[in-house]
Amino acid sequence: MSSELMDALVVLEKEKGISREVLIEAIEAALVSAYKRNFNQAQNVRVDMNLETGTMRVFARKEVVDEVFDSRLEISMDEARNINPSYEPGDMVELEVTPKEFGRIAAQTAKQVVTQRVREAERGIIYSEFVDREDDIMTGIVQRQDPRFIYVSLGKIEALLPQSEQMSNETYKPHDRIKVYLTKVEKTTKGPQIFVSRTHPGLLKRLFEVEVPEIYDGTVEIKSVAREAGDRSKISVATDYDEVDPVGACVGPKGARVQAIVDELKGEKIDIVEWSSDPVEFVGNALSPSKVLDVIVNEEDKATTVIVPDYQLSLAIGKRGQNARLAAKLTGWKIDIKSETDAREAGIYPREDVFEFEEEEMDESFDLVDEEIE
């Protein structure tokens, strides 16, 4: 083997990040296999490569025995001691058996092994790079599509955007630049396979992290996300800083921040509401933009009954129940919406405890007025 191959291994080590020692070991193992196959040999052999000169030799390893039964694997005591008088039964003797044609075979085999190892190493590097990007967003370029997938170039590899993860209000054309959410990175026999999404709620969350510095630095926290991709979404936000308005920070000056996200999602409507540990307040906020009169909480069933003005009922429920459905996903509470009229007829609004409390306050105030008059 020429020293040119050794130089090539050094270059590969630098460019591809593949250890030269790993490649050498792989080449030696492949050459042993090639020797046995091409020269019809079954001996226990090893290949010795000289990294300085680029030469290599093949050695057959034979056991020293008193009586030889298989000359390919054994050597007699007399023959062994002709080589070295110190050999004893059970020792291993190495005899050089490098064939004349081995250089050409070795070069072909080495080329195949190096090519295969480089391919495997590149796949491993790509997998390691992208597996750390799961649950993150990347910008890709649409390449092509078939009935099942849209193929999105992420630079070193093409990602798969399944039909189920495509937004219904979008059309994808070759060379379009889109942001995608990495949902899964798999290691396969053909290399890493990456699946991406445009409908995942995580995409909305990551977009807000990119557009809103307060979310990126942790000043404002996204508590929950509910999304019906391409149509409408809701997110709840909170902060531990009294001087920070979490909703205002997400909306941005003149709505610039949220508008950038709406544009990226091709017009998807986004409601931003303030999170609260109090389910009454949180559920009321989540049903925005409708006005809420009261929220009755059933802790045991994790359910709520929400009372809204009659004229706000359709707004609270939303088109095809979307607003109520998203609010339930956002809060994690079941939501039953009733109009004020229905609630009064059912006797659940206004609540008696609240009414009695207000009535007691009024009685006390009248008593104070009477005392002052007297």
C-alpha positions as a printed NumPy array, in Angstrom:
array([[  0.   ,   0.   ,   0.   ],
       [  1.442,   3.391,  -0.963],
       [  2.084,   6.201,   1.441],
       [ -0.532,   8.213,  -0.513],
       [ -3.251,   6.267,   1.293],
       [ -1.695,   7.17 ,   4.613],
       [ -1.731,  10.84 ,   3.588],
       [ -5.372,  10.454,   2.612],
       [ -6.171,   8.999,   6.042],
       [ -4.566,  12.012,   7.704],
       [ -6.698,  14.353,   5.578],
       [ -9.868,  12.393,   6.405],
       [ -9.031,  12.558,  10.088],
       [ -8.914,  16.357,   9.898],
       [-11.835,  16.959,   7.553],
       [-14.33 ,  14.319,   8.699],
       [-13.329,  13.99 ,  12.344],
       [-12.679,  10.251,  11.964],
       [ -9.837,   8.838,  14.026],
       [ -7.003,   7.46 ,  11.852],
       [ -6.571,   4.576,  14.298],
       [-10.205,   3.578,  13.783],
       [ -9.736,   3.548,  10.019],
       [ -6.499,   1.543,  10.272],
       [ -8.15 ,  -1.092,  12.46 ],
       [-11.067,  -1.347,  10.043],
       [ -8.729,  -1.697,   7.058],
       [ -6.693,  -4.409,   8.768],
       [ -9.836,  -6.407,   9.605],
       [-11.102,  -6.023,   6.025],
       [ -7.767,  -7.109,   4.562],
       [ -7.738, -10.263,   6.675],
       [-11.159, -11.113,   5.282],
       [-10.022, -10.268,   1.741],
       [ -6.918, -12.449,   2.085],
       [ -8.92 , -15.469,   3.22 ],
       [-11.509, -14.998,   0.465],
       [ -9.177, -14.232,  -2.436],
       [ -6.473, -16.743,  -1.603],
       [ -8.723, -19.529,  -0.422],
       [ -7.05 , -19.605,   2.945],
       [ -8.557, -20.464,   6.315],
       [ -5.519, -19.789,   8.449],
       [ -5.514, -17.668,  11.529],
       [ -3.897, -14.581,   9.982],
       [ -3.249, -10.963,  10.839],
       [ -2.252,  -7.959,   8.779],
       [  0.55 ,  -5.665,   9.906],
       [  0.458,  -2.121,   8.469],
       [  3.484,   0.157,   8.684],
       [  2.144,   3.683,   8.982],
       [  5.499,   5.284,   8.181],
       [  6.299,   3.421,   4.961],
       [  2.731,   2.592,   3.943],
       [  3.659,  -1.071,   3.499],
       [  1.862,  -4.052,   4.893],
       [  2.533,  -7.725,   5.474],
       [  0.325, -10.752,   6.172],
       [  1.272, -13.229,   8.892],
       [ -0.174, -16.705,   9.439],
       [ -0.384, -17.612,  13.118],
       [  0.225, -21.324,  13.867],
       [  0.318, -23.268,  17.116],
       [  3.403, -25.313,  17.993],
       [  2.44 , -29.017,  18.43 ],
       [  4.178, -32.372,  18.7  ],
       [  2.086, -33.882,  15.911],
       [  0.572, -31.825,  13.084],
       [ -3.034, -32.593,  12.061],
       [ -3.813, -29.347,  10.19 ],
       [ -0.86 , -27.64 ,   8.558],
       [ -2.843, -24.472,   8.068],
       [ -3.248, -23.955,  11.827],
       [ -0.4  , -25.986,  13.326],
       [  3.378, -26.274,  13.022],
       [  5.639, -29.089,  14.237],
       [  8.114, -28.619,  17.071],
       [ 11.096, -29.162,  14.733],
       [  9.945, -26.524,  12.23 ],
       [  9.228, -24.059,  14.988],
       [ 12.635, -24.518,  16.601],
       [ 14.317, -24.016,  13.233],
       [ 12.819, -20.538,  13.376],
       [ 13.526, -19.962,  17.077],
       [ 14.964, -22.612,  19.442],
       [ 13.01 , -21.21 ,  22.385],
       [  9.594, -22.278,  21.08 ],
       [  7.653, -24.776,  23.228],
       [  4.422, -26.738,  22.549],
       [  1.401, -24.415,  22.772],
       [  3.313, -21.328,  21.602],
       [  2.111, -19.351,  18.584],
       [  4.434, -18.877,  15.625],
       [  3.9  , -16.131,  13.066],
       [  4.968, -16.823,   9.482],
       [  4.876, -14.172,   6.768],
       [  2.586, -15.284,   3.941],
       [  2.173, -11.999,   2.043],
       [  1.182, -12.954,  -1.54 ],
       [  2.575, -11.135,  -4.567],
       [ -0.839,  -9.922,  -5.74 ],
       [ -1.857,  -8.721,  -2.32 ],
       [ -0.987,  -5.066,  -3.005],
       [ -3.668,  -4.652,  -5.688],
       [ -6.309,  -6.473,  -3.642],
       [ -5.341,  -4.524,  -0.569],
       [ -5.718,  -1.201,  -2.363],
       [ -9.21 ,  -2.085,  -3.611],
       [-10.317,  -3.376,  -0.232],
       [ -8.858,  -0.398,   1.609],
       [-10.702,   1.994,  -0.696],
       [-14.019,   0.273,  -0.039],
       [-13.476,   0.193,   3.721],
       [-12.4  ,   3.838,   3.911],
       [-15.397,   4.915,   1.812],
       [-17.779,   2.935,   4.018],
       [-16.263,   4.215,   7.253],
       [-16.361,   7.813,   6.033],
       [-20.03 ,   7.386,   5.124],
       [-20.826,   5.861,   8.528],
       [-18.88 ,   8.561,  10.341],
       [-20.664,  11.332,   8.45 ],
       [-24.005,   9.754,   9.297],
       [-22.973,   9.532,  12.938],
       [-21.881,  13.171,  12.989],
       [-25.137,  14.3  ,  11.385],
       [-27.171,  12.202,  13.827],
       [-25.281,  13.604,  16.834],
       [-25.786,  17.124,  15.554],
       [-29.511,  16.837,  14.944],
       [-30.511,  14.599,  17.866],
       [-29.592,  17.513,  20.132],
       [-31.954,  19.732,  18.113],
       [-35.086,  17.695,  18.837],
       [-37.921,  19.945,  20.072],
       [-36.257,  22.949,  18.454],
       [-36.96 ,  24.978,  15.313],
       [-34.844,  25.322,  12.212],
       [-35.211,  27.163,   8.928],
       [-35.367,  24.867,   5.924],
       [-35.861,  25.085,   2.176],
       [-38.608,  23.105,   0.456],
       [-37.042,  20.751,  -2.115],
       [-39.788,  18.524,  -3.465],
       [-42.896,  16.633,  -2.441],
       [-44.777,  13.407,  -2.969],
       [-48.179,  12.21 ,  -1.712],
       [-46.754,  11.37 ,   1.745],
       [-44.021,  13.905,   2.493],
       [-42.599,  17.287,   1.719],
       [-38.798,  17.129,   1.693],
       [-37.185,  20.069,   3.457],
       [-33.443,  20.7  ,   3.197],
       [-31.803,  21.515,   6.536],
       [-28.354,  21.884,   4.992],
       [-26.622,  18.552,   5.558],
       [-29.751,  16.447,   5.334],
       [-33.313,  16.41 ,   4.049],
       [-36.055,  16.311,   6.671],
       [-39.482,  14.77 ,   6.163],
       [-42.605,  16.87 ,   6.672],
       [-45.506,  14.358,   6.779],
       [-48.876,  15.306,   5.345],
       [-50.429,  15.125,   8.832],
       [-47.954,  17.767,  10.061],
       [-48.648,  20.246,   7.242],
       [-50.849,  23.298,   7.829],
       [-54.121,  23.263,   5.922],
       [-53.886,  26.965,   5.053],
       [-50.442,  26.632,   3.455],
       [-49.152,  25.583,   0.058],
       [-45.524,  24.553,  -0.242],
       [-43.484,  25.297,  -3.348],
       [-39.877,  24.358,  -4.161],
       [-37.322,  26.862,  -2.797],
       [-39.785,  28.25 ,  -0.199],
       [-38.052,  29.037,   3.111],
       [-40.059,  27.798,   6.103],
       [-39.484,  27.332,   9.808],
       [-40.075,  23.78 ,  11.01 ],
       [-40.186,  22.072,  14.403],
       [-37.999,  18.961,  14.794],
       [-40.205,  16.289,  16.317],
       [-38.094,  13.134,  15.936],
       [-34.576,  12.12 ,  14.892],
       [-34.148,   8.406,  14.149],
       [-31.017,   6.366,  13.436],
       [-31.623,   3.977,  10.523],
       [-29.461,   1.695,   8.392],
       [-29.525,   4.337,   5.661],
       [-28.489,   7.099,   8.032],
       [-30.37 ,   9.52 ,  10.266],
       [-33.981,  10.301,   9.42 ],
       [-35.503,  13.559,  10.649],
       [-39.217,  14.3  ,  10.963],
       [-40.445,  17.882,  11.223],
       [-43.777,  19.604,  11.789],
       [-45.568,  22.854,  11.027],
       [-48.575,  22.047,  13.237],
       [-46.903,  21.129,  16.546],
       [-47.699,  23.483,  19.496],
       [-43.956,  23.534,  20.172],
       [-43.432,  25.505,  16.951],
       [-45.574,  28.333,  18.317],
       [-43.711,  28.285,  21.62 ],
       [-40.291,  28.405,  19.936],
       [-41.387,  31.235,  17.642],
       [-42.346,  33.322,  20.673],
       [-38.966,  32.545,  22.257],
       [-37.285,  33.874,  19.114],
       [-39.428,  37.014,  18.779],
       [-39.823,  37.967,  22.458],
       [-36.557,  38.676,  24.339],
       [-38.372,  38.544,  27.689],
       [-39.349,  34.922,  27.025],
       [-35.867,  34.004,  25.822],
       [-34.194,  35.401,  28.952],
       [-36.806,  33.917,  31.312],
       [-38.441,  37.169,  32.447],
       [-41.726,  35.974,  30.937],
       [-42.668,  32.29 ,  30.94 ],
       [-45.004,  30.477,  28.565],
       [-47.149,  28.305,  30.821],
       [-49.287,  26.472,  28.269],
       [-50.11 ,  26.364,  24.577],
       [-53.269,  25.236,  22.779],
       [-53.232,  25.18 ,  19.015],
       [-55.404,  24.319,  16.053],
       [-52.781,  24.865,  13.381],
       [-53.597,  27.236,  10.572],
       [-56.712,  28.582,  12.283],
       [-56.369,  29.73 ,  15.896],
       [-54.094,  29.334,  18.907],
       [-53.978,  30.42 ,  22.544],
       [-50.965,  30.781,  24.826],
       [-50.844,  31.654,  28.517],
       [-47.94 ,  33.65 ,  29.912],
       [-46.816,  34.728,  33.381],
       [-44.007,  36.614,  35.09 ],
       [-42.592,  37.002,  38.591],
       [-41.798,  40.69 ,  38.006],
       [-44.513,  43.171,  38.983],
       [-43.194,  45.829,  36.628],
       [-43.476,  43.535,  33.581],
       [-46.694,  43.051,  31.624],
       [-46.347,  39.501,  30.218],
       [-49.129,  39.896,  27.658],
       [-47.849,  43.288,  26.499],
       [-44.315,  41.932,  26.138],
       [-45.566,  39.189,  23.82 ],
       [-47.716,  41.532,  21.771],
       [-44.869,  44.008,  21.339],
       [-44.913,  47.652,  20.22 ],
       [-47.965,  48.166,  18.013],
       [-48.361,  44.377,  17.905],
       [-45.106,  43.92 ,  15.965],
       [-43.884,  40.826,  17.811],
       [-47.045,  38.769,  17.588],
       [-47.642,  39.964,  14.027],
       [-44.28 ,  38.534,  12.945],
       [-45.401,  35.143,  14.278],
       [-48.828,  35.452,  12.644],
       [-47.102,  36.178,   9.319],
       [-44.819,  33.145,   9.715],
       [-47.896,  30.962,  10.361],
       [-49.719,  32.424,   7.354],
       [-52.421,  34.339,   9.238],
       [-53.099,  31.97 ,  12.132],
       [-54.939,  33.957,  14.857],
       [-53.2  ,  33.992,  18.252],
       [-54.782,  34.869,  21.622],
       [-52.324,  35.74 ,  24.394],
       [-53.756,  35.516,  27.922],
       [-52.323,  35.933,  31.383],
       [-51.856,  32.745,  33.385],
       [-53.119,  32.49 ,  36.962],
       [-52.963,  29.819,  39.637],
       [-56.599,  30.702,  40.436],
       [-58.788,  28.635,  38.078],
       [-61.559,  31.244,  38.231],
       [-59.27 ,  33.934,  36.889],
       [-57.363,  31.667,  34.503],
       [-60.463,  30.154,  32.875],
       [-61.988,  33.623,  32.59 ],
       [-58.848,  34.908,  30.869],
       [-58.644,  31.867,  28.596],
       [-62.094,  32.531,  27.135],
       [-60.881,  35.874,  25.807],
       [-62.097,  37.855,  23.891],
       [-65.493,  37.114,  25.466],
       [-66.613,  38.736,  28.74 ],
       [-67.142,  36.396,  31.707],
       [-69.583,  37.107,  34.567],
       [-68.692,  34.217,  36.857],
       [-66.777,  30.925,  36.961],
       [-68.072,  28.104,  39.172],
       [-65.33 ,  25.58 ,  39.967],
       [-65.774,  21.871,  40.67 ],
       [-62.364,  20.842,  42.041],
       [-63.271,  17.156,  42.321],
       [-64.092,  16.734,  38.618],
       [-61.653,  19.484,  37.533],
       [-64.564,  21.137,  35.764],
       [-65.923,  24.66 ,  35.562],
       [-69.225,  26.258,  34.684],
       [-68.76 ,  29.672,  33.08 ],
       [-71.522,  32.273,  33.04 ],
       [-71.417,  34.822,  30.214],
       [-73.818,  37.579,  29.118],
       [-76.436,  36.396,  26.657],
       [-75.006,  38.474,  23.808],
       [-71.536,  37.035,  24.457],
       [-72.53 ,  33.354,  24.358],
       [-71.666,  32.69 ,  20.705],
       [-68.379,  34.593,  21.082],
       [-67.416,  32.579,  24.16 ],
       [-68.184,  29.267,  22.464],
       [-66.576,  30.336,  19.198],
       [-66.979,  29.054,  15.676],
       [-67.701,  25.307,  15.835],
       [-66.89 ,  25.48 ,  19.567],
       [-63.296,  26.433,  18.875],
       [-62.857,  29.152,  21.508],
       [-64.197,  26.961,  24.319],
       [-62.22 ,  23.953,  23.069],
       [-58.929,  25.855,  22.98 ],
       [-59.604,  27.399,  26.396],
       [-60.158,  23.919,  27.863],
       [-56.884,  22.667,  26.331],
       [-55.032,  25.737,  27.555],
       [-56.238,  25.539,  31.167],
       [-56.612,  21.788,  31.584],
       [-60.127,  22.331,  32.983],
       [-63.43 ,  21.147,  31.53 ],
       [-65.505,  24.173,  30.573],
       [-69.301,  24.307,  30.374],
       [-70.545,  27.683,  29.113],
       [-73.993,  28.974,  30.048],
       [-75.746,  32.214,  29.168],
       [-76.776,  34.53 ,  31.979],
       [-80.471,  33.807,  31.362],
       [-80.015,  30.024,  31.486],
       [-77.858,  30.318,  34.605],
       [-80.503,  32.402,  36.388],
       [-83.217,  29.918,  35.428],
       [-81.055,  27.074,  36.738],
       [-80.523,  28.972,  39.978],
       [-76.741,  28.966,  39.768],
       [-76.327,  32.682,  39.084],
       [-75.956,  34.854,  40.973],
       [-74.574,  32.485,  43.583],
       [-76.286,  32.523,  46.97 ],
       [-73.082,  32.817,  48.977],
       [-72.013,  35.836,  46.942],
       [-75.502,  37.373,  47.17 ],
       [-75.688,  36.848,  50.926],
       [-72.228,  38.349,  51.362],
       [-73.224,  41.425,  49.387],
       [-76.536,  41.65 ,  51.264],
       [-74.772,  41.47 ,  54.647],
       [-72.425,  44.241,  53.555],
       [-75.403,  46.388,  52.543],
       [-77.178,  45.755,  55.892],
       [-74.089,  46.773,  57.796],
       [-73.778,  49.963,  55.766],
       [-77.437,  50.856,  56.388],
       [-76.941,  50.235,  60.123],
       [-74.033,  52.653,  60.12 ],
       [-76.117,  55.286,  58.338],
       [-78.952,  54.85 ,  60.846],
       [-76.531,  55.27 ,  63.744],
       [-75.138,  58.469,  62.235],
       [-78.641,  59.907,  61.791],
       [-79.565,  59.136,  65.352]])
